[in-house]
Amino acid sequence: MKWYKQRDEDKIKTDIAKNDFESMIYKLKDFLNEEENHQYVEEAGRLIYIETLSEMEDWLYDEGSDMNYTVYNNKAKNLTDDYNRYNHLKTEHSYRSEILDKTEKAMQAYEAKIEDLKVNKTWITEAEFKDVTDKITDLREWLTNKTEEQDKLTLSEAPALKAEEVVKKMKVLKKLYTKVASKKRPKVKKEKKVVEEEKEDFADGENSEEDVNKTTNSNNTSEEQPIGDKSKGEEKEKEDL
């Protein structure tokens, strides 16, 4: 039972692998025959490869019809690698001018934003602004050098200027700009103000209103008392008389 199960599983794998291999033969042959793709493959190598693919197709329906799935997988992988390489050259070429244009516009936008920040966020230092502008300058120089290298190559050669490298460098620039632009205004340290309550001090000879009233009342009492005593004394003298 295990043997039959393994046989059936291998049969399924073989059918899938054989179909994938056949599909890659047709896919790669179509790519190489498309006139717009000729520039991405050397002419001599392109013609030889098309002939090789035709031989693979014949082999697949003849002596290679009963091979193990591992054989088909290996052959399909080789074709897939070649197709991806050629297609990558085409993709890089089609996006190269577009990404260079977008990158230059993005750098100009960052430069304009830096000028605005110098006016609106004066707490950002000149050194921090310079970090961003220096990064832009370095990126421009790198792009110029890579473009010169790329211009010396044919479209069938590995590109000197790759879109993914440009994107990676732009991400670094964006991260640096964001860090500088998002710098918060430093908090101003508030000085502790000691508020002294001014109290009226009457110890220097001036009495409070309450003290003055008490003093006045006391004086009035002391002045009235002798008058009362004097009146009684006069009455006593009259009686004596």
Residue pairs with C-beta under 8 A, 6 or more apart in sequence:
10 68
10 69
13 69
14 67
14 68
14 69
14 72
16 69
17 69
17 70
17 71
17 72
17 73
17 76
18 60
18 67
18 69
18 72
20 72
20 73
20 76
21 60
21 72
21 73
21 75
21 76
21 79
22 57
22 60
24 76
24 79
24 80
24 83
25 53
25 56
25 57
25 60
25 79
27 79
27 83
28 49
28 53
28 79
28 82
28 83
29 50
29 53
29 54
31 37
31 83
31 86
31 87
32 41
32 46
32 49
32 50
32 53
32 86
33 50
37 86
37 90
38 46
39 154
39 155
39 156
40 86
40 89
40 90
40 93
40 155
40 156
41 49
41 86
41 156
42 156
49 82
53 79
56 75
64 71
89 155
89 156
89 158
89 159
91 163
92 159
92 162
92 163
93 155
93 159
95 163
96 150
96 159
96 161
96 163
99 163
99 166
99 167
100 143
100 147
100 166
103 139
103 143
103 166
103 170
106 170
107 136
107 139
107 140
107 173
110 132
110 136
110 173
110 177
111 133
111 136
113 177
113 181
114 129
114 132
114 133
114 177
117 124
117 129
117 180
117 181
118 124
118 129
121 181
121 183
121 185
123 183
123 185
123 186
124 180
124 181
124 183
128 180
128 183
129 180
131 176
131 180
132 173
132 176
132 177
132 180
135 172
135 173
135 176
136 173
139 169
139 170
139 173
142 169
143 161
143 166
146 160
146 161
147 161
149 160
149 161
150 159
150 160
150 161
153 159
153 160
200 208
202 208
202 211
207 215
